[in-house]
Amino acid sequence: MRLSNNLASLLPAVLLALAAPTPGRAAPAQAAPDPVALLNEALSPETAYQAKMVVTHWFGRQTRTEEVRYTFDPPNHYRAEFLDPSGATERIVVSDGEQELIDFVKQHKVVRGDAVKSRQKLMSEDVERDLLFKNYRATLLGTDKVVGRVTWIVELLPIVPGKQHQRLFIDKETHVILDSKRYRPNGSFAVRSQFTQFDPIKDLPDEIFRTVPDTTTAEASGGISRPDYMTMAELERAGGKSLGLPRELPGGFEFESGDFFVVKGHTIRHLRYTDGLTILSLFQTDQPVRQPRAAADSAPPTPKHLSGSTPHSSAGRVLQWKGGAWHYTLMSDISQELITQIAGSLGRAPSGKSPAPSPSAAVAGGTGSSVAHWNKTAGTIDAVDPAARQVRLRDKSGRVESYTLQDATEITRSKTKIPAAQLKPGDRVRLLRYETESRMVQRIILAP
């Protein structure tokens, strides 16, 4: 994964070497590996390589194809160059594990931000992999050749009907996924990522993964937005109201993390559920929202699709309804029957009209009473006043605001907690979460 950012701790697949033949005896056949152990190794590739690949998305009878030059250096350095139909570079995505840069070559503009896996998720990769094998059955189908290399074929089939399934072609020597075919619940193609050239490399220069734009390229304001991984209790405090939503949903989906953002003064809370492979997004708002024109499947492929990861978060199907005081939007790449079943468990009537709030929808981490309202920002520390326990932050628009630290303020750099005394002017702040009224700081995440 992250198969990001992202299977339980398993023994690695043991690939038995062919025994040296002796006079009069044939060499024994190579033992087939356990598909779960093989897949576990494929999700954490240890081989650096340069490659070319073709990524194809299917939309009914229409398709969109992109050719990509891809370089990977474990565990989390990558460079993807997306080519237009003429073969010219259209955009470049580069990550050094901490920062990610997207270079829109033709527009001479770049955006930078946190790398996909630079922030600590609530659900660990081991837990997410356990969930994957709880909800999907891994089967070894045999072998095949991809770009002249022998691969094992592993198929992931959902235990609950109505989900997409995937077929992976894993290189025998390096355990890199050389071909990935994702199918919709009806059996039609959804996405295929296929290597057309693959060259393992021992050493790759760091310059390939440089995330600093050159002087001839303008850097766009705003940067790359990454989710803030919040618990349900934190999400409730951010919105000032209880969620009234369960941690588990039908189909094997479990709460992974949450986030919120504010649009025209209205807070939109986003809850992410996963079954280990498929992502289900639930948005809760106090106002109706416009339904997306197209599913997220139409978004350009990202390095997460290219580095052997299997999770996908395309919208696929969308359901909207009103329940009590809330408006809900549910998105996922699952069948109409399954998404309707899930929506029903959240209080949506079969007709889509709003029923009375379901008594089984337990409030997770809140009581519904008036609580603090949280907000968040990012920027650069302008000044630190240890005596007053205050920091001044200059956001990306240039506005400077003061915030107050408290004993419980969590400060981290590169996922390691640090004391407030180490804050200093010039520190880049990826995230500063604070209480709106008092401006008391709950969490600070610093750039490395």
C-alpha positions as CSV (number, residue, x, y, z in Angstrom):
1,M,0.0,0.0,0.0
2,R,0.6,2.9,1.0
3,L,-0.9,-3.5,-1.2
4,S,-0.1,4.8,0.0
5,N,0.1,4.8,1.7
6,N,-0.6,0.9,2.6
7,L,-1.0,-6.9,5.2
8,A,-0.3,-8.5,8.7
9,S,3.2,-9.4,9.6
10,L,3.7,-12.6,7.6
11,L,6.6,-14.9,6.8
12,P,8.1,-14.0,3.4
13,A,7.4,-16.3,0.5
14,V,10.1,-18.9,0.2
15,L,11.0,-19.5,-3.4
16,L,12.9,-22.8,-3.6
17,A,15.8,-22.8,-6.0
18,L,15.9,-25.6,-8.5
19,A,18.3,-28.3,-7.2
20,A,21.3,-28.9,-9.3
21,P,20.6,-31.9,-11.6
22,T,22.5,-35.1,-11.0
23,P,23.2,-37.8,-13.7
24,G,20.1,-39.7,-14.4
25,R,17.8,-37.5,-12.3
26,A,15.6,-34.5,-13.4
27,A,15.7,-31.3,-11.4
28,P,12.7,-30.9,-9.1
29,A,10.0,-28.3,-10.0
30,Q,10.1,-25.0,-8.1
31,A,7.6,-24.9,-5.2
32,A,4.7,-22.5,-5.6
33,P,4.7,-19.7,-3.0
34,D,1.9,-19.0,-0.6
35,P,-0.1,-16.2,-2.3
36,V,-0.6,-14.2,0.9
37,A,3.1,-14.2,1.7
38,L,4.0,-13.4,-1.9
39,L,1.6,-10.5,-2.0
40,N,2.9,-9.2,1.4
41,E,6.4,-9.0,-0.2
42,A,5.1,-7.3,-3.3
43,L,3.5,-4.5,-1.2
44,S,6.9,-3.5,0.2
45,P,9.2,-3.8,-2.8
46,E,12.9,-3.7,-2.0
47,T,14.3,-3.3,-5.6
48,A,15.1,0.0,-7.2
49,Y,14.2,0.2,-10.8
50,Q,13.5,2.4,-13.9
51,A,10.5,1.5,-16.1
52,K,8.0,2.5,-18.7
53,M,4.4,1.7,-18.3
54,V,1.0,2.3,-19.8
55,V,-2.0,3.1,-17.6
56,T,-5.5,2.7,-19.1
57,H,-8.9,3.7,-17.6
58,W,-12.1,2.3,-18.9
59,F,-15.4,4.3,-18.8
60,G,-18.0,2.1,-20.4
61,R,-17.0,1.9,-24.1
62,Q,-14.5,4.8,-23.7
63,T,-10.9,4.6,-22.5
64,R,-8.1,7.0,-21.6
65,T,-4.5,5.9,-21.8
66,E,-1.3,7.5,-20.5
67,E,2.3,6.5,-21.0
68,V,4.5,7.0,-18.0
69,R,8.3,6.8,-17.4
70,Y,8.7,5.7,-13.8
71,T,11.6,5.5,-11.4
72,F,11.4,4.0,-7.9
73,D,14.0,3.8,-5.1
74,P,12.7,2.0,-1.9
75,P,11.1,2.6,0.4
76,N,9.4,5.8,-0.8
77,H,11.3,7.7,-3.5
78,Y,9.7,7.9,-6.9
79,R,9.6,10.0,-10.0
80,A,6.8,9.7,-12.6
81,E,6.9,11.5,-15.9
82,F,3.6,11.5,-17.7
83,L,3.8,11.8,-21.5
84,D,1.3,13.3,-23.9
85,P,0.3,11.5,-27.2
86,S,3.3,13.0,-29.0
87,G,5.7,11.6,-26.4
88,A,6.6,15.0,-24.8
89,T,6.6,15.3,-21.0
90,E,3.3,16.8,-19.8
91,R,3.9,16.7,-16.1
92,I,6.3,15.2,-13.6
93,V,5.5,14.0,-10.0
94,V,8.6,13.6,-7.7
95,S,8.8,12.5,-4.1
96,D,11.7,12.2,-1.7
97,G,9.6,10.5,1.0
98,E,8.9,13.8,2.9
99,Q,8.1,16.3,0.1
100,E,6.2,15.9,-3.2
101,L,6.5,18.1,-6.2
102,I,4.2,18.2,-9.2
103,D,5.7,20.0,-12.2
104,F,3.3,21.1,-14.9
105,V,6.0,21.3,-17.6
106,K,4.0,23.1,-20.3
107,Q,2.6,25.7,-17.9
108,H,6.0,26.3,-16.3
109,K,4.4,25.9,-12.8
110,V,4.9,23.6,-9.9
111,V,3.1,22.8,-6.6
112,R,4.8,21.2,-3.6
113,G,3.5,19.6,-0.4
114,D,3.7,16.7,1.9
115,A,4.5,13.3,0.4
116,V,1.7,10.7,0.3
117,K,3.1,8.7,3.3
118,S,4.8,11.5,5.2
119,R,2.1,11.8,7.8
120,Q,1.3,9.1,10.3
121,K,-2.1,7.4,9.6
122,L,-4.4,6.2,12.4
123,M,-4.7,2.7,10.9
124,S,-1.3,1.1,10.7
125,E,-0.2,-0.8,7.5
126,D,-0.3,-4.1,9.5
127,V,-3.9,-3.5,10.6
128,E,-4.9,-2.5,7.1
129,R,-3.3,-5.6,5.6
130,D,-5.1,-7.8,8.2
131,L,-8.3,-6.1,7.1
132,L,-7.5,-6.8,3.4
133,F,-7.1,-10.6,4.0
134,K,-10.2,-10.6,6.1
135,N,-12.2,-9.2,3.2
136,Y,-10.5,-10.6,0.2
137,R,-9.3,-14.1,-0.8
138,A,-5.8,-14.3,-2.4
139,T,-5.4,-17.2,-4.9
140,L,-2.3,-18.2,-6.9
141,L,-3.4,-18.8,-10.5
142,G,-0.1,-19.8,-12.0
143,T,2.6,-18.0,-14.0
144,D,2.9,-15.8,-17.1
145,K,5.5,-13.5,-18.7
146,V,5.4,-9.7,-18.6
147,V,8.1,-7.7,-20.5
148,G,10.0,-11.0,-20.9
149,R,10.1,-11.7,-17.2
150,V,8.4,-14.7,-15.4
151,T,5.7,-13.6,-13.0
152,W,3.4,-15.2,-10.4
153,I,-0.3,-14.4,-11.0
154,V,-2.2,-13.6,-7.8
155,E,-5.9,-12.9,-7.8
156,L,-7.8,-10.9,-5.1
157,L,-11.5,-11.8,-4.9
158,P,-13.9,-10.1,-2.5
159,I,-15.6,-12.3,0.0
160,V,-18.6,-9.9,0.0
161,P,-20.2,-9.6,-3.5
162,G,-20.4,-6.2,-5.2
163,K,-16.8,-5.1,-4.9
164,Q,-14.1,-4.8,-7.5
165,H,-11.5,-7.5,-7.8
166,Q,-7.8,-7.4,-8.9
167,R,-5.3,-9.6,-10.7
168,L,-1.6,-8.9,-10.1
169,F,1.4,-10.2,-12.0
170,I,4.4,-10.3,-9.6
171,D,7.9,-10.6,-10.8
172,K,9.5,-13.9,-9.5
173,E,12.9,-12.4,-9.0
174,T,12.2,-8.9,-7.6
175,H,8.6,-9.3,-6.4
176,V,7.7,-6.0,-8.1
177,I,4.1,-5.9,-9.5
178,L,4.6,-5.7,-13.3
179,D,1.0,-5.8,-14.4
180,S,-2.2,-4.9,-12.4
181,K,-5.7,-5.5,-13.7
182,R,-8.7,-4.1,-11.8
183,Y,-12.2,-5.3,-12.7
184,R,-15.6,-3.8,-11.8
185,P,-18.1,-6.0,-10.0
186,N,-19.7,-6.8,-13.3
187,G,-16.4,-8.2,-14.6
188,S,-15.6,-5.3,-17.0
189,F,-12.2,-3.6,-17.0
190,A,-11.7,-0.6,-14.6
191,V,-8.0,0.2,-14.7
192,R,-4.9,-1.6,-16.0
193,S,-1.3,-0.6,-15.2
194,Q,1.2,-2.5,-17.3
195,F,5.0,-2.2,-17.5
196,T,6.3,-2.2,-21.0
197,Q,9.9,-1.9,-19.9
198,F,11.5,-2.9,-16.5
199,D,15.1,-2.5,-15.5
200,P,16.2,-3.2,-11.9
201,I,19.0,-0.8,-10.9
202,K,21.3,-1.0,-7.9
203,D,22.1,2.6,-7.4
204,L,20.0,5.7,-8.3
205,P,21.3,9.3,-7.9
206,D,19.5,11.4,-5.3
207,E,19.2,14.2,-7.9
208,I,16.5,12.2,-9.7
209,F,14.2,12.7,-6.7
210,R,15.0,16.4,-6.1
211,T,11.8,18.3,-5.0
212,V,13.2,21.8,-5.3
213,P,11.9,23.6,-8.5
214,D,14.4,25.3,-10.8
215,T,14.6,29.0,-11.0
216,T,12.8,29.2,-14.4
217,T,9.6,27.7,-12.9
218,A,7.0,29.5,-10.9
219,E,5.7,27.9,-7.8
220,A,1.9,28.0,-7.4
221,S,0.5,29.1,-4.0
222,G,-1.5,26.7,-1.9
223,G,0.6,23.6,-2.5
224,I,-0.5,20.0,-2.4
225,S,-3.3,19.3,0.0
226,R,-3.0,16.1,2.1
227,P,-5.6,14.8,4.5
228,D,-5.4,15.4,8.3
229,Y,-5.8,12.0,9.9
230,M,-8.3,12.6,12.7
231,T,-10.1,10.3,15.1
232,M,-13.9,10.4,15.3
233,A,-13.7,12.3,18.6
234,E,-11.3,14.9,17.1
235,L,-13.6,15.2,14.1
236,E,-16.6,15.9,16.4
237,R,-14.7,18.6,18.2
238,A,-13.7,20.2,14.9
239,G,-17.3,20.5,13.8
240,G,-18.7,21.3,17.2
241,K,-21.4,18.6,17.0
242,S,-21.6,14.9,17.4
243,L,-21.3,12.6,14.3
244,G,-23.8,9.9,15.2
245,L,-21.9,7.5,12.9
246,P,-20.7,4.0,13.4
247,R,-17.1,2.8,13.2
248,E,-18.0,-0.3,11.1
249,L,-20.2,-0.5,8.0
250,P,-21.7,-3.4,6.1
251,G,-19.4,-5.1,3.6
252,G,-16.4,-5.3,5.9
253,F,-15.6,-1.5,5.9
254,E,-14.0,0.0,9.0
255,F,-13.3,3.7,9.9
256,E,-9.8,4.6,8.8
257,S,-9.6,8.3,9.5
258,G,-11.4,11.6,9.1
259,D,-10.8,15.2,8.0
260,F,-12.7,18.4,7.7
261,F,-12.6,21.6,5.6
262,V,-14.6,24.8,5.5
263,V,-16.4,26.1,2.5
264,K,-18.2,29.5,2.7
265,G,-18.4,29.2,6.4
266,H,-19.8,25.7,6.4
267,T,-17.8,22.8,7.8
268,I,-17.7,19.6,5.7
269,R,-16.6,16.5,7.6
270,H,-15.1,13.7,5.6
271,L,-14.9,10.2,7.0
272,R,-12.8,7.5,5.2
273,Y,-13.7,3.8,5.6
274,T,-11.7,0.9,4.1
275,D,-12.0,-2.8,3.7
276,G,-8.2,-3.0,3.2
277,L,-8.4,-2.4,-0.5
278,T,-11.4,-0.3,-1.5
279,I,-12.0,3.2,0.0
280,L,-15.5,4.4,0.9
281,S,-15.9,8.2,1.5
282,L,-18.7,9.7,3.5
283,F,-19.3,13.4,3.6
284,Q,-21.5,15.0,6.3
285,T,-22.6,18.6,5.9
286,D,-25.3,21.0,7.2
287,Q,-26.1,22.1,3.7
288,P,-26.9,20.1,0.5
289,V,-23.9,19.8,-1.8
290,R,-23.7,19.4,-5.6
291,Q,-23.2,15.9,-6.8
292,P,-19.8,15.3,-8.5
293,R,-20.1,15.4,-12.3
294,A,-17.7,12.5,-12.8
295,A,-16.4,9.8,-10.6
296,A,-12.9,10.1,-9.3
297,D,-11.9,7.3,-11.7
298,S,-11.5,10.0,-14.3
299,A,-8.7,11.6,-12.3
300,P,-5.2,11.2,-13.7
301,P,-3.3,8.3,-12.3
302,T,-0.9,9.1,-9.5
303,P,2.3,7.4,-8.4
304,K,0.2,5.5,-5.9
305,H,-1.3,3.6,-8.9
306,L,2.2,3.1,-10.4
307,S,4.3,1.8,-7.6
308,G,2.6,-1.5,-7.1
309,S,0.0,-0.3,-4.7
310,T,-3.5,-1.7,-5.0
311,P,-5.8,0.6,-2.9
312,H,-8.0,2.9,-4.9
313,S,-10.3,5.7,-3.9
314,S,-12.3,6.5,-7.0
315,A,-15.8,7.6,-6.4
316,G,-17.5,5.1,-8.7
317,R,-21.1,5.4,-7.4
318,V,-22.5,8.3,-5.5
319,L,-25.6,8.4,-3.2
320,Q,-26.9,11.5,-1.4
321,W,-29.6,11.9,1.2
322,K,-30.8,14.0,4.2
323,G,-31.0,12.4,7.6
324,G,-32.2,14.6,10.5
325,A,-30.2,17.9,10.4
326,W,-27.4,16.5,8.2
327,H,-26.9,16.0,4.5
328,Y,-24.8,13.0,3.4
329,T,-22.8,12.1,0.3
330,L,-21.5,8.5,0.0
331,M,-18.9,7.5,-2.7
332,S,-17.2,4.3,-3.5
333,D,-16.3,1.9,-6.3
334,I,-18.8,-0.8,-5.4
335,S,-22.1,-2.1,-6.8
336,Q,-25.4,-0.2,-6.6
337,E,-26.8,-2.9,-4.3
338,L,-23.9,-2.7,-1.8
339,I,-23.7,1.1,-1.6
340,T,-27.5,1.2,-1.1
341,Q,-27.2,-1.4,1.7
342,I,-24.5,0.7,3.4
343,A,-26.5,3.9,3.0
344,G,-29.5,2.1,4.5
345,S,-27.4,1.3,7.6
346,L,-26.6,5.0,8.0
347,G,-30.3,5.9,8.0
348,R,-31.1,6.4,4.3
349,A,-34.6,5.2,3.4
350,P,-34.9,2.9,0.4
351,S,-36.5,5.7,-1.6
352,G,-33.7,8.1,-0.6
353,K,-36.0,10.2,1.5
354,S,-35.0,11.1,5.0
355,P,-36.3,8.8,7.8
356,A,-36.2,9.4,11.5
357,P,-32.6,9.1,12.9
358,S,-31.7,5.5,13.5
359,P,-31.3,4.6,17.2
360,S,-28.6,2.0,16.2
361,A,-26.4,4.8,14.8
362,A,-24.2,5.1,17.9
363,V,-22.4,8.3,18.6
364,A,-18.7,7.7,18.4
365,G,-16.7,9.7,20.9
366,G,-19.2,12.5,21.6
367,T,-22.4,13.4,23.5
368,G,-23.9,16.0,21.2
369,S,-23.3,18.8,23.7
370,S,-21.8,22.0,22.8
371,V,-18.0,21.6,22.3
372,A,-15.1,23.6,21.0
373,H,-14.9,24.3,17.3
374,W,-11.5,23.6,15.7
375,N,-9.8,25.0,12.7
376,K,-6.5,24.5,11.0
377,T,-3.8,26.4,9.0
378,A,-0.3,26.1,7.7
379,G,2.6,28.4,7.0
380,T,5.9,29.5,8.5
381,I,6.7,30.5,12.2
382,D,7.3,34.2,12.3
383,A,8.1,34.5,16.0
384,V,8.1,32.4,19.3
385,D,7.4,33.9,22.8
386,P,8.3,31.2,25.3
387,A,7.2,33.3,28.3
388,A,3.7,33.8,26.9
389,R,3.7,30.4,25.3
390,Q,2.7,31.9,22.0
391,V,3.7,31.4,18.4
392,R,3.1,33.8,15.5
393,L,2.4,32.0,12.2
394,R,2.6,33.6,8.7
395,D,0.2,31.6,6.5
396,K,0.6,31.1,2.7
397,S,-1.3,34.3,2.0
398,G,1.1,36.4,4.1
399,R,-1.3,37.0,7.0
400,V,0.3,36.7,10.5
401,E,-1.8,35.4,13.5
402,S,-0.9,34.5,17.1
403,Y,-1.7,31.1,18.7
404,T,-1.3,29.9,22.3
405,L,0.5,26.7,23.2
406,Q,-0.8,24.5,26.0
407,D,0.7,21.6,28.0
408,A,-1.3,19.1,25.9
409,T,-0.1,20.6,22.5
410,E,1.4,17.8,20.4
411,I,4.4,18.9,18.3
412,T,6.0,16.5,15.8
413,R,8.7,16.6,13.2
414,S,9.3,13.6,10.9
415,K,6.7,11.7,13.0
416,T,8.8,12.3,16.2
417,K,7.5,14.3,19.1
418,I,9.5,17.3,20.1
419,P,9.2,19.9,23.0
420,A,7.8,23.3,22.4
421,A,11.2,24.8,23.3
422,Q,12.6,23.5,19.9
423,L,10.2,25.7,17.9
424,K,12.0,28.6,16.2
425,P,11.3,31.3,13.6
426,G,11.6,30.0,10.1
427,D,10.2,26.6,10.9
428,R,7.8,25.5,8.2
429,V,4.5,24.3,9.6
430,R,2.5,21.7,7.6
431,L,-0.4,21.7,10.0
432,L,-1.4,23.8,13.0
433,R,-4.8,22.7,14.4
434,Y,-6.3,25.1,16.9
435,E,-9.6,25.9,18.8
436,T,-11.3,28.7,17.0
437,E,-12.4,31.0,19.9
438,S,-9.4,30.6,22.3
439,R,-6.8,30.0,19.6
440,M,-5.3,27.3,21.8
441,V,-3.1,25.0,19.7
442,Q,-4.0,21.3,19.8
443,R,-1.4,20.0,17.3
444,I,1.5,21.2,15.2
445,I,3.2,19.2,12.4
446,L,6.5,20.6,11.3
447,A,8.3,20.0,8.0
448,P,11.6,18.1,8.3
